[in-house]
Amino acid sequence: MLKIKNIDFSYGEKQVLRDLSLELKAGSIHGILGANGAGKTTFFKIIYGLLTPSVGEVIFPDNSFGTSQIGYLETEPRFYPYMKGAEYIDLLSHGNSTFDVELWNEIFNLPLNKLVDTYSTGMKKKLALLGIISQDKPIMLLDEPFNGLDLETVENLNLILKELKKKNKIIVLTSHILEVLKSNCDKISYLYKGSVQQTFSKSDFQNISEYIKSDITQHSESVIQSIFSQ
């Protein structure tokens, strides 16, 4: 189990995360739902070790774990210039001799012998996903993994996530689209302004929409009424 305990984080005077705590279990998919700016990406960067919280800690399952055991898919993947797709996969899959790139590419259908610079946005996202999968890390942080994907790849990724879950991985997905998370996750945490407002189990997923609607209304109804009363 990966534990996040009482994390605070600020960019200068702007506090982004507030007393954020979660427990993420192996063999499960945990969704983080929130609007843009809710703190999802900052949360991932702290787990991955790119940022250090001002308060709180990340506790890995045992002493053998650390950031080297994490695969992290960024919302907008970045690539080295003048690199071919095959070279990118070779780099990320280093140390995983069991990864069969040709077999996997029957699913992703990428022109791996071409420069990544020539890829479309959707193709770059598929290449980044293939790279994360090739690492076979026990912890996978997937920041908006479905953004930019075509319908076929979305359905394939749904199937792949189910198989990765069977391999006892800790998988965390972020999205601002509720249905994406409901179809894949065992639990969903609603992140609002840097704090986890509520965590829902699968049996409670039907209540998420009403909860979020109530929360949004509580924070914004008076402002909207003020705008339209002018």
N, C-alpha and C positions, 0 to 999 in steps of 0.2 A: 504494500500500500504506500502510495505517495501522499505525504501530508503537507499541506500549506497552512501555516499557523499565524494568524493575526498580522497579516502583512499590510504595511503602509508604504506608499511610495509617492513622491512628489517630483515634478519637474519645476525646479525653482520654487516659487510660491504657490504653484498650482498643484493641489493634491489630486492624484489620479486614482489611487487605491486606498481604501479605508478599512482597516481591521478585517481583511479578507482571509477567510479560513475555509478549506475544503479537504476532503479525504477522497482520493482517487484510487479505486481498486483495480487490481490486475484481473484480466479477463472480462473487462467491462468497457463500455464506451460512455463517456461523460460529456454532455453538451454544455457549452457556455453560451447563453443567449443574451444579446444586448445590442443596443443601438450603436451606431458609429460614435466613438468617443467615450464609450462606457468603461474602457480600461482593459478590453480583452487582449489586445496585442501586448500591452505593457505587462499584463499577468503572465503571458507566455514567455516574454523575454526574461522575466525574473526567474521562472522555473529553469529556463535554459542557461541562465548564468550571464546573460548579456547586461542585465541591470541588477543592482543590489538594493534590496529594500531598506528603508530607514528604520523600520521596526518589523519584527517577525522573522520567520525562517521557513525554508523548504527542507523537509526531512525525507530522504530517500529510503526505499525499502530496507536496505542493509548497507553495511560499510563498503561493499563492492560496487555500489551504484554511485553515479555522479552524472555530470552533464555529458560526459562521453557516451552515456547510455541512452541519450535522447536524440530522436530524429525530430527536426523542427521544420515544418513547412510554413514559410512566410506567406502573407496575403498576396504580395507581389514578388514572386521569386526573382532573384538576381543571378546573372550568369557572367562568367568571364568572357571578354570579347574574343572573337576568332576561335571559338571552341565549337567542335562538332558535338551533336547530341550523344554519340557513342563515347566520346572522350569524357563528357560530363558524367555519364553513367559509370564508366570505368573508375573515375575519381571517387564517386560516392560509394560504390559497391566494393571498394578495396577492403580486403579482409573477409569478404563473404563469398567464398569460392562456390557455394551452392546456387548462387543467383544465376538464372538462365535468362539473359537479356533477350535473346531471340524469341523464346517462348512467351515471355511477358509482353513483348512488343506485338505479338499477335492480338493482344487486347488493346494496346494503346495506339498502334498503327502510326508510329512516328518515323519520319525520314532521318534516322540516326546518323547517316553519313553526310548530312548537310549541316552547315553552320547554324548554330542556335539563333544567330542574328536574323536569319531568314524566316524563322518560325512566326506564326501568328500568335496572338495573346493566348488563345486556347491551347495551342500546341506547347507553348512554354509552360503552362500550368500542368499539362499532362506529363511533360518531361520532369518537372520538379517533383510531382507525385511519384513517378517511376523511380526517381533518385532516392526519395525517402523510403520507399518500399524496399529498394535494393540494399539499404543499410541494415535492415532487419533488427532495429533497436527495440529493447523491451518497453520503452516509453515513446509514444508518438504524439506530438503536439501539431495539430492540423488547423491552421488559422484560415478560415473561410475556404476550405478545400474545394467546394463546389462552384465557386465563383469562376465564370468564364468557360465552364465546360459545356460541351454539347450534350444533347439528351442521351445518346448512347453511352458516353463516358460517365455521366451521372449514374446511370443504372449499373454500369460495371463497377463503379466505385462503391456503390451500396453493397454489392456482392463481396467485393474485396474486403471491406471493413468487417463484414460478418465473419469472414475466414480469419482475418487477423485477430479478431476477438477470441476465436477458438484457440489461438496460439498463446493465450494468457497474457496478452500485452495490455499495458495501460494506455488507453487511447482517449485523447481529449480533443473535441471539435469545437470551434467557435462558428457562430453564424448569427446574422440578424434576421434570418428567415426561419420561423418556428417549424414549419413542416419538414424542412431538411433534417432538423434535429429529432423530431418526433419519430421519424421513420428509421433512425439509426441508433438512437441512444437508449441506455438503460436508466440514466438519470439526466436531468437538465437543471442547471442553475441559472437563475435570472440575475444578471449583473446590471445594476443601475448606479451610475455615477460612482463607480469604483467599489461598490459593496454588493455582496451577494444578498439579495432581498429574500430569496426563497429557493429551495432545491426541491424538485418534484421527482418522485419515482414514477415508473411507467404507468402504474395504476392510477396516478393522479394527472396524467398528461392532459386529460380533457378539461382540467381546471386552469391550465396555464393561460389560455387566451383571455379568460375573464379576469384573472388576477392582473395580468399586464395591462389590460384595458382600464381596470380600476386604478392601477398605479399611475398610468400616464394621465388619466383624467384628473386625478388628485393633484398632480404637479402642474398641469397646463390649462385646465378648464378656465380658471379665472383670467389668465392671460389672453386666451382666445376670445373670451367674451368681451374683454376690454378692447381688443383690436376691432372687433366688429360693431361695437357700440359707438365708435367714433364717427 
